């Protein structure tokens, strides 16, 4: 049973979503603003459903403060057409976003995709389960990435994306493939989630010793993890 923290100021919506999620086997707690959400986001929280527009503290500010101390997976619930909020949320470390109004089926599919990535971390804590390429080593079970032995803080989604790219060095991987394999959803028109996660990776990964970029963008094709040599 996954523990869900639903942060939204719409009482009618939170009551409806809580009933739906509990019928699907989730444990649900509700906060009605970002301040309450921060207080309730603890080690037992598996996923946060976070609305953007709220009083006291909005979802963007809550996410900003949350990422100072926690890498808990976050699915942003955004108003239709509010692309700025979506982009900013992804920049701050949200795992994905879902525009309102949304169907129950789509919400559950997005939630389960995020939880699957997180569970791969939780259920495989062996230090020997690692992936190394050049100066980078990924320990999926510990949700840890190191560069020359120095840890790099990443979310489960960023780690999953980096793992996929590292497993295909020198190969162009399309955004459609990354969206399906990493985010667990088909790439929709104007969906910038993969672009923003790649941008976050570029910011977090130190420069290569040989001066080459780690990840190349091939416009209209996808992304390529640059080979050694």
Long-range contacts (C-beta under 8 A, 24 or more apart in sequence): 1-25, 1-26, 1-27, 2-26, 2-27, 2-46, 2-47, 2-111, 2-115, 3-27, 3-29, 3-44, 3-45, 3-46, 3-47, 4-28, 4-29, 4-45, 4-46, 4-47, 4-48, 4-49, 4-111, 5-29, 5-30, 5-31, 5-37, 5-40, 5-41, 5-45, 5-47, 5-48, 5-49, 6-30, 6-31, 6-48, 6-49, 7-31, 7-32, 7-33, 7-34, 7-36, 7-37, 7-48, 7-49, 7-50, 7-51, 7-54, 7-59, 7-62, 8-32, 8-49, 8-50, 8-51, 8-54, 8-77, 9-33, 9-51, 9-53, 9-54, 9-55, 10-51, 17-49, 17-107, 20-104, 24-108, 33-57, 34-58, 34-59, 34-61, 34-62, 34-65, 35-62, 37-62, 37-66, 38-62, 38-65, 38-66, 41-66, 41-70, 41-72, 45-72, 46-72, 46-73, 46-115, 46-118, 47-72, 47-73, 47-74, 47-75, 47-111, 47-114, 47-115, 47-118, 48-72, 48-73, 48-74, 48-75, 49-75, 49-77, 49-111, 50-74, 50-75, 50-76, 50-77, 50-94, 51-76, 51-77, 52-76, 52-77, 52-78, 52-79, 52-82, 52-85, 52-89, 53-79, 59-85, 59-89, 60-85, 60-88, 60-89, 60-92, 63-89, 63-92, 63-93, 63-94, 64-92, 67-92, 67-93, 71-143, 71-153, 71-154, 71-155, 71-156, 73-114, 73-115, 73-117, 73-118, 73-155, 73-156, 73-157, 75-110, 75-111, 75-114, 77-102, 83-190, 83-192, 86-192, 87-192, 87-196, 90-192, 90-193, 90-196, 90-197, 90-200, 91-196, 91-199, 91-200, 93-155, 93-158, 93-200, 95-155, 95-156, 95-157, 96-157, 96-183, 96-185, 96-193, 97-193, 109-184, 109-185, 110-184, 110-185, 112-184, 113-183, 113-184, 113-185, 114-156, 114-157, 114-184, 116-184, 117-156, 117-157, 117-160, 117-182, 117-184, 118-156, 120-156, 120-160, 121-156, 121-159, 131-163, 131-166, 131-167, 133-166, 133-169, 133-225, 133-228, 134-208, 134-228, 135-208, 135-209, 136-162, 136-166, 136-205, 138-162, 138-163, 138-166, 147-205, 147-206, 150-206, 152-204, 152-205, 152-206, 153-204, 154-201, 154-204, 157-182, 157-183, 157-197, 158-197, 158-200, 158-201, 158-204, 161-194, 161-197, 161-198, 161-201, 162-201, 162-205, 165-215, 165-223, 165-225, 166-225, 168-225, 169-225, 169-226, 169-227, 169-228, 170-224, 170-225, 170-226, 170-227, 171-224, 171-225, 172-218, 172-221, 172-222, 172-223, 172-224, 173-222, 173-223, 173-224, 173-225, 174-221, 174-222, 175-222, 175-223, 176-222, 177-222, 178-222, 178-223, 198-223
